[in-house]
Amino acid sequence: MQTTIELLTEKNHCLEKFFRLNEAELMNFSTGNFEHLEEFYASREGLLEIIKRIDLLIEEDNLVAVDIESVTPEFKKQILEAFQHKNSLCTKILAQDLEILSAIENAKSDIIRELSQVRVTRKAIGSYKSGQTTSRLDEEA
């Protein structure tokens, strides 16, 4: 049973790293810095893979039947605290993910607007071209 608590603690530690990683990258996004986006997602995927493996270890550890009456109140309290901490972290991470998606979507919209403006400008410049350069070539020939 102690192994379960250790695994839950390790899982929460990984979730805290995930939260801090999001927090740091959100600061970059708020300044318009998206240079490390691929590394950011790779780091997140790595942490999620570790969390998945910890979950498997927790499942394996809990395959053995436990007499509920033999579980101490202290153990129950530790498990409950670990779950509450996990839930709190997950809620915060979900909020961060919404902010991340919003920042990426805003940057994408800005790029689309800029591209659209460039297209309009090119079209306007193209309409001002004159045919004089071709006639000069004809006169010289």
C-alpha positions as CSV (number, residue, x, y, z in Angstrom):
1,M,0.0,0.0,0.0
2,Q,2.9,2.3,0.6
3,T,4.0,1.8,-3.0
4,T,0.6,3.2,-4.1
5,I,1.1,6.4,-2.1
6,E,4.7,6.7,-3.5
7,L,3.4,6.3,-7.0
8,L,0.6,8.8,-6.5
9,T,3.1,11.3,-5.1
10,E,5.4,10.7,-8.1
11,K,2.4,11.2,-10.4
12,N,1.5,14.5,-8.7
13,H,5.2,15.6,-9.0
14,C,5.0,15.0,-12.8
15,L,1.7,16.9,-13.0
16,E,3.4,19.8,-11.1
17,K,6.2,19.7,-13.7
18,F,3.6,19.8,-16.4
19,F,1.9,22.8,-14.8
20,R,5.2,24.7,-14.5
21,L,6.1,23.8,-18.1
22,N,2.8,25.2,-19.3
23,E,3.2,28.3,-17.1
24,A,6.7,29.1,-18.6
25,E,5.5,28.6,-22.1
26,L,2.4,30.7,-21.6
27,M,4.7,33.6,-20.6
28,N,6.5,33.2,-24.0
29,F,3.2,33.0,-25.8
30,S,2.0,36.2,-24.2
31,T,5.0,38.0,-25.7
32,G,4.4,36.5,-29.1
33,N,7.3,34.1,-28.8
34,F,6.4,30.7,-30.4
35,E,9.9,29.6,-31.2
36,H,10.0,26.6,-28.9
37,L,6.5,25.3,-29.6
38,E,7.7,21.9,-30.9
39,E,10.0,21.4,-27.9
40,F,7.2,22.4,-25.7
41,Y,4.8,19.8,-27.1
42,A,7.5,17.2,-27.0
43,S,8.2,17.9,-23.3
44,R,4.5,17.7,-22.6
45,E,4.2,14.4,-24.4
46,G,7.2,13.0,-22.5
47,L,5.6,13.9,-19.2
48,L,2.3,12.4,-20.2
49,E,4.0,9.2,-21.2
50,I,5.7,9.0,-17.7
51,I,2.3,9.7,-16.1
52,K,0.7,6.9,-18.1
53,R,3.4,4.5,-17.0
54,I,2.9,5.5,-13.4
55,D,-0.8,4.8,-13.8
56,L,0.0,1.4,-15.1
57,L,2.2,0.7,-12.0
58,I,-0.6,1.9,-9.7
59,E,-3.0,-0.5,-11.4
60,E,-0.5,-3.4,-11.1
61,D,0.1,-2.5,-7.4
62,N,-3.7,-2.5,-6.8
63,L,-4.4,-5.9,-8.4
64,V,-3.9,-7.6,-5.0
65,A,-7.1,-7.6,-3.0
66,V,-6.9,-5.5,0.2
67,D,-9.0,-6.0,3.3
68,I,-10.6,-2.6,3.7
69,E,-10.6,-2.9,7.5
70,S,-6.9,-3.3,7.6
71,V,-6.3,0.0,5.9
72,T,-5.3,2.6,8.4
73,P,-7.0,6.0,8.6
74,E,-3.6,7.6,8.0
75,F,-3.3,5.7,4.7
76,K,-6.8,6.7,3.7
77,K,-6.0,10.3,4.5
78,Q,-2.8,10.2,2.4
79,I,-4.6,8.7,-0.6
80,L,-7.4,11.3,-0.3
81,E,-4.9,14.1,-0.1
82,A,-3.0,12.8,-3.1
83,F,-6.2,12.5,-5.2
84,Q,-7.3,16.0,-4.1
85,H,-4.0,17.4,-5.1
86,K,-4.1,15.6,-8.5
87,N,-7.6,17.0,-9.1
88,S,-6.5,20.5,-8.3
89,L,-3.5,20.2,-10.6
90,C,-5.6,18.8,-13.4
91,T,-8.1,21.6,-13.1
92,K,-5.3,24.2,-13.3
93,I,-3.7,22.4,-16.2
94,L,-7.0,22.4,-18.1
95,A,-7.3,26.1,-17.6
96,Q,-3.8,26.6,-18.9
97,D,-4.5,24.5,-21.9
98,L,-7.4,26.7,-22.8
99,E,-5.1,29.7,-22.5
100,I,-2.5,28.0,-24.7
101,L,-5.0,27.1,-27.3
102,S,-6.4,30.7,-27.2
103,A,-2.9,32.2,-27.6
104,I,-2.1,29.9,-30.6
105,E,-5.4,30.6,-32.2
106,N,-4.9,34.4,-31.8
107,A,-1.4,34.1,-33.3
108,K,-2.8,32.1,-36.2
109,S,-5.5,34.7,-36.8
110,D,-2.9,37.5,-36.8
111,I,-0.9,35.6,-39.4
112,I,-3.9,35.1,-41.6
113,R,-4.8,38.8,-41.3
114,E,-1.2,39.7,-42.3
115,L,-1.2,37.4,-45.2
116,S,-4.6,38.7,-46.4
117,Q,-3.2,42.3,-46.1
118,V,-0.1,41.3,-48.1
119,R,-2.3,39.8,-50.8
120,V,-4.4,43.0,-51.1
121,T,-1.3,45.2,-51.2
122,R,0.3,43.0,-53.9
123,K,-2.9,43.2,-55.9
124,A,-3.0,47.0,-55.5
125,I,0.7,47.4,-56.6
126,G,0.1,45.1,-59.5
127,S,-2.7,47.3,-60.8
128,Y,-0.3,50.3,-61.0
129,K,2.1,48.7,-63.4
130,S,2.3,50.5,-66.7
131,G,2.9,49.2,-70.1
132,Q,5.6,51.8,-70.9
133,T,8.5,49.4,-70.2
134,T,7.5,47.0,-72.9
135,S,7.0,49.8,-75.5
136,R,10.5,51.1,-74.7
137,L,11.9,47.6,-75.4
138,D,10.0,47.6,-78.7
139,E,11.4,51.1,-79.7
140,E,15.0,50.0,-79.0
141,A,14.6,46.9,-81.1
